[in-house]
Amino acid sequence: MTKDNVSYEFFSRKNFKRITKVYYEKKYDSYIENLDPTGEFGLAELELPYDELKSLYLECTLPKEEAETDE
């Protein structure tokens, strides 16, 4: 192994999976915060799969973005 400042561990599969998991957890939390900021609908308790939550988020935000571009 060369004497670089970047270690092999940074590029390992295990570390990549961990970073990816953290990224998806943050995205998941941000979707819940945007869709249900007060907790009124109980999205956090439903534990929806990431893909379903993302599609729900996109369904809710795309009409708003299209309306803004039409004006």
C-alpha positions as CSV (number, residue, x, y, z in Angstrom):
1,M,0.0,0.0,0.0
2,T,1.3,3.5,-0.8
3,K,1.8,6.2,1.7
4,D,-1.2,8.3,0.8
5,N,-3.3,10.3,3.3
6,V,-6.3,8.2,2.3
7,S,-6.5,4.8,3.9
8,Y,-7.9,1.7,2.2
9,E,-10.5,1.6,4.9
10,F,-12.2,4.7,3.5
11,F,-12.8,2.9,0.2
12,S,-13.8,-0.4,1.6
13,R,-17.3,-1.9,0.9
14,K,-18.2,-1.9,4.6
15,N,-17.5,1.8,4.9
16,F,-19.3,2.6,1.6
17,K,-22.4,0.7,2.9
18,R,-22.2,2.7,6.2
19,I,-22.0,6.0,4.4
20,T,-24.8,5.1,2.0
21,K,-27.0,4.0,5.0
22,V,-26.4,7.3,6.8
23,Y,-27.2,9.2,3.6
24,Y,-30.5,7.4,3.1
25,E,-31.4,7.8,6.8
26,K,-30.9,11.6,6.5
27,K,-33.0,11.7,3.3
28,Y,-35.7,9.6,4.9
29,D,-35.8,12.0,7.9
30,S,-35.9,15.1,5.7
31,Y,-38.9,13.6,3.7
32,I,-40.8,13.0,6.9
33,E,-40.0,16.5,8.2
34,N,-41.2,18.1,4.9
35,L,-44.4,16.0,4.6
36,D,-45.4,15.8,8.2
37,P,-43.6,18.5,10.2
38,T,-46.1,18.5,13.1
39,G,-46.5,14.7,13.3
40,E,-50.2,15.0,12.7
41,F,-50.3,12.2,10.1
42,G,-47.9,9.9,12.0
43,L,-45.6,9.2,9.1
44,A,-42.7,8.5,11.4
45,E,-44.6,5.7,13.2
46,L,-45.7,4.0,9.9
47,E,-42.1,3.2,9.0
48,L,-42.7,3.2,5.3
49,P,-40.0,1.9,3.0
50,Y,-37.7,4.6,1.6
51,D,-39.0,4.2,-2.0
52,E,-42.6,4.7,-1.0
53,L,-41.8,7.7,1.1
54,K,-39.8,9.3,-1.7
55,S,-42.6,8.7,-4.2
56,L,-45.1,10.3,-1.8
57,Y,-42.8,13.3,-1.3
58,L,-42.4,13.7,-5.1
59,E,-46.2,13.4,-5.7
60,C,-46.7,16.2,-3.2
61,T,-43.9,18.6,-4.3
62,L,-44.1,18.2,-8.1
63,P,-47.5,19.9,-8.5
64,K,-46.2,22.9,-6.5
65,E,-43.1,23.2,-8.7
66,E,-45.1,22.9,-11.9
67,A,-47.5,25.6,-10.7
68,E,-44.6,27.9,-9.9
69,T,-43.1,27.5,-13.3
70,D,-46.4,28.1,-15.1
71,E,-46.7,31.6,-13.5
